Structures are given as structure tokens and as C-alpha cells.
């Protein structure tokens, strides 16, 4: 449960004081780091020494526009969400203050501009000799499972069912199980991902007899000053779990920045998989999220269009 920081009695509740109290109430370090940008810059913009109750709604919106009006859609939405959470916290604990105006709306996320690569392009990338076995296994596993990188990187060897070619993952937005006394905080409802022959051939070579710890690890042990959770360290080699940033660097090196786009859902859709099956495979809960990842090739569109030709003219 978040903690409420007691503000000084008898003093005006300034923008900075309430902003600091809100940030201090957060427990998750990543949330604090993310929200500090949105709330901190917002407080500086409207005047951190002003009483919070004197700030108008439109000032909130104008500050958002000036700071992030020209930023990427995801950045705008993230900063707006941070400010919205801060002001909602103020209202919940009885601190008089403004609200985010209705005209400062959350923006619709545009479709990804990352293109879908052909199956041949994916196979050729993974077959390149200069690509390390770790990257080959990770990329093939991501392609065949249609999973997110953080889901696969979070898997431990003891979670793998190599015979059935599947494993449980903690999905994005995973729901916590009902807390009971003694139950670990990390106890979440898990989802299952499945892979095929390509991953099945590479995984045993990558593990090389290891039976526990993270599947994907760094090439070097963490430095003496770095604190790593015991679950994120291989007990046999002392190597740490590979992070998303570390996994992204080789991909950018061997392709283009922002990655090549695996196209797994596109390839399945072009083969006739239904929307429902694509949602089950990708574990997306909304059809529009699947649509963003579905980018059929011009050849597939041409083949589909040929179905509209007269009966005697179909290719």
C-alpha cells in the first residue's frame, strides 16, 4: 500500500510540496522514475512555490502542451497519465487543486511503423554466422511464440517444458493472485507461450547442461557494485539475466535501429489464421492491438484482390 507523506501543518500547500509528497508515496522505483519527469517538469512550469489551490485547470493543460505538445504520442500519453495520477492522488487525500482539462485528451496510439519482414528474411537473419547463439535463440523464440521480449527474457530454465515446447510467462499487465499470508509478492497469473522446431533445436545448445536460473544471460558477470536479485542470477555460472536493453543492442547492430519487425502474426494471418486464433497466439485482449501488428505484404494483398476478378480471369 502507498504511504501518505505528512505535509507541514500551517503552511500553504505549494505545488512542489504536494508533488514531492505524491512521489514519496510511490513504492515502485520504475514508477517513481517515470512519474518524476511528468510531475517534476510540470511543477517547475507552473511555479513550484505557488499554492496548489491557485492553479487553474487550463494552466495544467497549457503546461502539458508547452512541454510535450510536439512529443511522440506515447510520450504525451505517459506524461499526461503521470499528471493525471498526481492530481487524482491530491483529490483522494483532500488536497484542493486543479484537474487535467477535457481538451488535453489522451491521444490514440498510431500503428507501428516497423515493417513486417518475410519469413525468408527472418530465417536469413538468424542464420548469419556472426550472430551469437544467444541472439539466434532469442530471436527465433520471439518469432515462434509471438511474445514480448520482456516476457521471454523473464523465463527461467526450470519453467521450460522442452518436450511440449512451451513455458509459462508473466504477461504484460498480469493480474496478481489473491494475496494470502506467506505468499510471494511475485505470484501472478501466468500465461503459456508455445514455440516450434526452430527454437527446439537451439535451446539445448544454448543451455549446455544448465538446469536452473535465467534462460538468457549476459556474457559477463555483474560488477561488484551492481545489486542483482538472486532470481536474476544463474547459480551455476554467476551470470545475470539479460535485460531488454542488452538484448536490443545486437538486434540494432545486425539490422536497423528499431529492429527488423519479425512479422509472426502477419505470416500467420497470410496463411489464413483467424482473428480469434491470432489473439490467442499473441495473447492480445483487443482486436485493434492485433491489427497494429498485422501488416500483409503487397503480394498477399494482390493475391486477395485476385479473388474479386471474373471467374475466367482469376489467377
N, C-alpha and C positions, 0 to 999 in steps of 0.2 A: 504494500500500500504506500502511495506517495506521502511524504511528510509535509506538513504545513509549517513554514518558517514564520515565527512570530515577528511582526513588524514593530518598530519602535512606537510606543504609546505616546500620544500627544503631539506627534509630528505629522506634517502633511504627507500623504501617500504619494510620493513622486513616481514618475514613470520608471525611473531607474530602480527605485527601491522595490516596486512591485515586480518588475521584470526579473530582478535578481532573486526575489523570493520564489517566483514561479520556477526559474531554472534550478534553484536549490532543492525544490520539491521533487524533481525528477530523479529516478533511480538509475535508469539505463544510460550508460555513458554515451552510446551512439546517438540516442535521442537528445541528450544534452548538447552534444557537439553540433547536431543538425539544427536544433531549435535556437541555439545561441546566435547563429548567423541571422536568422529571420527576426528574432525578438530584439537582439542587441542592436543591429543596424537600424531597426525601426525605432527603437527608443532614442538613439542618437539623432535621428532625423527630425523627430517632433519636439525634441528638447527633453533631455533626461531629468532636468531639475524641475520640470513643470508638475503641478498636481495632476494625477491621472484623471480626476473627475472633470478637469477643464478641457480635455481633449475631445474634439468633435469627431463624429463618425467619418465625415468626409476627409478629415485630416489623416485618418488611418488609410483610407483608400488612395489618397494623393501620395502618401509616403510609399505605399506599395508600388504605385505606378512609376514614381520617380526612381526608385531603387531597382525594380525588376520588371518594369513595363516592357522593356525590349529584350528580356532574357528568354531562354527557351521555355516552352510550355511547361515542361516538368519542373523546371526551377521556379517559375511563377507559382505553380500549384503547391510546391513544397513550402515556399516561404509564406504563402497565404495561409496554408494549413497551420504553420507554426504560430503565426499571429492569432489565428482563429482559436487555437488551443489555449494560448496565453490569455486572451480576453474571456474565453469561456471559463477558465480557471478563476479569473478575477470575479466573475459574476457568481460562480458557485460558492466562493468563500466570502461573499458580501462586500467586495471592493467595488465602489462605484467607478465606472469607466465607460469608454465608448464601445462600439461594435464595428465589425467589418461591414461597410455599406453594401447594399444589394448590388450596386453596379460594379463592384470589384469581384466579379464572378470567377468561379473555378473554370478553367478552360478545358475543352475536350482535347484529349491526347491525340496527336496526329499519328497516322500509320507510320510504322518503322520504315526508314529509307534504306535499311540494309537489304541488299538483294538476296534472293534465294539462288544458290548455286546448283548446278546439275549434279546428279549422282556421280558422274564421271569426275567432275571437278573435286568433289569431296574425297573420292577414292584416291585420286592422284595426289591431293594434299597430304593425306595420311600415309601414303606410300613413299613419300620423299625420304631419301636416305639421311639427310641432315636433320630431320625431325626426331627428337628423342622419343624413346619408347613410352615414357610417361605421358607426353603430349599426344602421341598417337592413340594411346588407350583412352585418355580423357576425351579427346575429340570424337573418337568413334562411339564412346559410351554416351556422350551428349547427343550425338546424331541418332543413335538407335533408340534411346529412351525418350527423346524429345523433352528432357528435363532441364531445369535451370542449373547453371554452373554451381551456385551455392548449395543446391540440393545434393549433387553428386560429390562435390568436394567434402561435404559433411558426413559421408558414409564411412563406416569402419569395416575392416575386413570381416569381423565376426558377424556383421549384418548381411553379408553376401550369401545368397543361395546360388552357388555356381551351377549346381545340377539343373535347377529350374530356370536359371538365367533371370534372376530378379532380386530385388532388395527393397526394404522399406526406406523412405526418406522423410525428413521433416520438410514439408512443403511450405511455400510462402503463405503467410497468414494462418499457419497451423493452429488449430484450436487446442488449448490446454485441457487435459483430462481433469475431472473433478479432483480437487486437492484433498488429500487425506493426510493424516498425521504420519510423518516419516517418508512421504513420497517426494521424490526429487522434483525440483522446480522445472527441470528439462523434460518432464514427462508429457509428451504431446501426442495427439492423434496423428499417426503416421500414414503415409500413402505409399503404394507399391509402384515401382517402375520396372519395365522389362527391357532386356536387350537381346541381341541375336548373335549369330555366329561370329561376326567380326570382333565384337567385344569379348566373346567367349574364348577366342583364340589368343587375344592379347593379355587378358587379365592374369592368367597363371604366370606368364613371362614377367609381368610387372611385379607380382607379389614375391616371386622367387623364394617360396617357402615361408614367408611371413604369415602368421596366423592371427594376428591381433594388431590393433592400432589403426590409424588412418590409412585408407587405400592409397591416396595421393599425397606424397610427402615432398618436402624440399630436398635439394641435393646436399645441403649443408645443415649442420646442427645450429640451433638458435644461439645467438651470442649470450655471454654471461649476464648481461643487463636486461635481457628480454624475458618477461614473465609470460609463460605459456601454460594453459590449463593441462592437467595430466591426460585428459581425454584427447588432446590435440597433439600428443607426442607418441611416437612409436616406442613402446617399451623395450624393443629389441635393438633398434638402431639409434634411438635418441633423436631422430629426425622429426621435424614439426609438420603439422598439417599444411598443405598447400593452400594459400589464400587466393581469392578471386583475382586480386591484382597481380600476383605472381603467375597465375595461370593465363592471364590476359596478355602479358608481355610477349611470350613466344608466339602466340597467335598473331599479334600485330607484326611481329618480326617476319613471319613467313607469309603473311598475306598483306592486307592493307589495314590501316588504323580503323578501328571499329569492327574488325573481324569480317569473315567472309560470308556469314549467313549460311547455316547448314541446310535449311530448306526441307527438313524432315517432314513437317506437316504438309508442305506443298507437294512433295513427292507422293505421299500417301493419298492426298486429295486427287492428284492427277491419275492415280491408279484406281480411283472410284470409291475410296473410303468415304463413308457418310459423315455429315457434320457431327452427329452423335458420337461416332467412333473416334473422330479427331479430338473431340472434347474429352473423351475417356482416356485416350492415349496421352494427351498433353496435360490432363487434369485441370483444364481451364473450366471455370464455373459459368462463364458468359460467352455466348457465341461470338460477340464482337471482338473478344480477345483472340479467338481462333482466326477470325477474318484478317486481323492485322498481320498474322504470321503466314497467311496463305497468299502466295504470290506466284500464280501459274505462269509458265513460260509462254512466249508468243506462239511456239509450236503447239502447245496444249490448247491455247485459245483458237488457233487455226483449225485444229482437229475437231474441236467442239463446234465451231462455226460450220464445218462441212456437213454436220447433221441437218442443217437447215436448207441445204441445196435440194433441187428437184431429185426425185428418185433415181433418174437415169444419169444424173450428173455427180452423184456422191463419189468421193474419192475412196 
